[in-house]
Amino acid sequence: MYNDDIISQEDHQGWFERVTSMDDRVCFIFEEDGEPRGVGNASQRLEETNTWIWGCYLGDPGVVPGLGTKMGLFAMQQFFEEMKMGIVIGEMIKSNDVSYRFNRKLGFREVKELSVPRGNGEMVDSILFVQTDHDWLAQRTQLLKNAGLA
């Protein structure tokens, strides 16, 4: 998110193999019509509060309209309903309007703005989002309905 470098297929595969072997990480490959379309992952930050930080990345955003929302809602269902996570945190570059709308569409609340260093040392403004298991359960039906999934 904070690096503009092109990532090779081999580096992607190596990253996926590393994260799927860690106890404090979960990772999903999202498929549509039998084709891999994106990745969702979360890593545990605070065990005592069951807090995780997550990300969701599409391979080709234009291939299947609405897939990002579908992937995000699937991830939230898995995180909160299956894995019983307590808090999920998301972070995005402030100028990324698409990511902002995506996080809001999934029910996240904006909690803080911060400045973080990119890979090149340049500072970039970002936004921290949060969603709790209680938030998710309270709005789940409406979020799925809004996305045409309920």
N, C-alpha and C positions, 0 to 999 in steps of 0.2 A: 504494500500500500504506500510505503514511503520511499520506494525505489523505482526508478524508471528503466532499470536494466531488463533486457529481453532474457527470459528464462528458457533454457533448452528443455527438450522433452526428457532427456536423461536426468537433468537436475530436478524436474518435476517428479519423476519416478523415484529418485533417491529421497526427496523430501517426503513423499507419500509413504515409502517404506519405513523411514525413520519415525514419523509421527504415529503410524499405526502400531508400532511396537512399544510405545510408551504408555505406562499405566495412567499418567495424568493427562492423557489426550484421547479424544475421540475424533474420528474422521469418517465422512461418508462420501462415496462417489454417487452422484445423482445421474440416473439414466432416464432417457425418454425414448420410447420405441426401441429399446435394446441398445441404444447408443449412449456412451458417457457424455454428459453435457456440462458437468460442473462438480465442484467439491465444496463441502461444508465441513468445518472442523471447530473444535473447542478445546481449550487447554485450561486445566484447573489452576486458579490463582490463589485462592484461600480455602483450604480444606475445612477449617472450622466454621465458615459460613456457607460452604458449598457454592462458592462463587467461581464462575468460569468466564473466559473471554472467548468470543467466537468470531468466525469469518465465513463468508460464503462467496464463492468465485465462479462465475460462468465462463465456460470455454469460448463460446461464440454467442454473445447476447442476442443476435438477430435471428438465430435459427428457429427458436420456438418462442413466439410471443407469450409473455406472462410466466415463463419458466422460472425466472428469478424469484418471483413472489411465491410460486408453488414450492420451490426449493427451500426458501426461508421459512415458510409455514410448516413444511415437513420437519425441518430441523428443530423448530420450536416445539412441535409435538413430541419429537424424540427426546429432546433435552428435558422438558418439564414433565411429560407424562410417562415416558418409559424409563429415563435415566434418573429422574427425580432431582434434577439440579434445582438449587434454590434461587440463584441469581445469575443472569447472563448479561455480560457487558459487551457492547460493540463500540468500535472507534472508527471514525472516518475523517477524511480531509474535509475541512469546512467548505471549501469551494465546490465539492462534488454534490451537486443538486440531486442527481439520480440516486446516489447512495443515501442522501438525507431522506428523500421520499420513500425509498425502500425500507429503511429502518422504521420510519413512522408507520408505514403500511403494515409492518409486522407487530406493531404495538409498543415499540420501544419509546421511552421517555428521554428527552435530552436532559442531561444533568450537569454537564460542565464543558466549558471550552478550555483548551490548553494549546500550548505551543510545544511541538516536539521536533527533534532533529531528524532530517532525512538522511539517507545513506551518504550523501555528499556534504553533510554538515550544515546545510541550509535549514533554517527553522521553518516549519509549516504549521498553520493553525489547524486544529482538529477539534472534533466534537466527540464527547463521551456519551453513550446511550446506555440505558439500563432497563432490564425487564426482570421482574420477579416471578416466581411460580404463581403467586397470588394474582399478579397482574394478568398473566397468561390465562389462568383459569376463568377470571372474570370477563375477559374479552374474547376468548377463543372462538365462540360460536359466531360472533359478529365479524371477526377478522376473516374467518373461513367463508362466511356468507359474502362479504365484500369482495373476496377474490373469486367468487363463483365456484367454491369448492365444497359448499354445504347445501 
